């Protein structure tokens, strides 16, 4: 992996916050992991960065299933 790829993407902490928000809205871990293309273990890795598309997919799932 190039140095540029290691620095690009979203921090896992930000992703974990959105993941926790999804859980608070009733979404299951497996559903959110599948939608984002990531495993729950990957999300817990503090050194990992995630592609923007994973966050976008997670937000889309949250919006689609939000009842408020």
Buried (B, 14 or more C-beta within 10 A) or exposed (E): EEEEEEEEBBEBEEBBEBBEBBEEBEBEEEBBBEBBEBEEEBBEEEEBBBBEEBBEBBBEBBEEBEEE
